[in-house]
């Protein structure tokens, strides 16, 4: 109980200090100046981006599922290995 009251006071002071404004601005900021945009450059960049997105696809990273023959099972290295203790009649 001795530590609860001082801890509560510290937390309360931290909350009040966090909520106080640091400084007030005398006048609001001016809006940013307008920028001249070259439409041809923007169109060229848009076309280049579209070409990158829609360009030819490389080889698939994900391989299709591998099916092992009867009596074998796929191991962690992706190779078909015979199942130990299982014989085919």
Steps between C-alpha positions, in 0.01 A plus 500: 500500500798729559596481136153525349435866587836636374472286188150634437626858544786442254265348242252785547774763456629324190151497349450869574845593364437293185172680439635854533576680173868566441464831325243709320550629150437869453375463145397197300734355242471615143379235257777347289574662167356331195733289291502506122445149366632385166220285360729324252736386778211378712356307207840344423542395863148355507569301182832372640328393821224324307763318293675385817177372650362336184836386363596141425485273801809312609501130587260399773656493843251244627539152354207274441430209735717193458335158501707201614438146372341235721717394792687831513443821686623855444768602751596848626747546212237437235624154401292183485636245749379152589296483819693314772326186627240494226523228241293465188360147443 
